[in-house]
Amino acid sequence: MTTTRRKRPEAEGRAETTRGCLSAALGGAAGLGSWAVAAPRRWPGEFETSPNWSVLYLDFPAMVLIGVALPLLAWTVAARTTSSPALRTGAVLLTTALFVAAALGWYAPARTTTPL
């Protein structure tokens, strides 16, 4: 009697969980990095040279939480629509790259305009 080896579903589930956690870690690091690049420009404040505390209590948690949530959302949508790990990884990387580009564009210093 011969037996065939089946793939263990719990091993596949652990691999999916690990990939999801890695996507969340990547997004959190991207959010933290995007915040860290822009924070020194925004910290000094503009009114009477007082520090801008919203950089710490609003921008920091928002960037990290959004950075975690977007890749996880992309991973979940890709996991439900495709079975290819490469496509899931591509979706996470694309979403993370777009998030970083949007965050750095949002924090870009305003251009000075000259009157005509």
Disulfide bonds with the S-S distance in Angstrom:
none
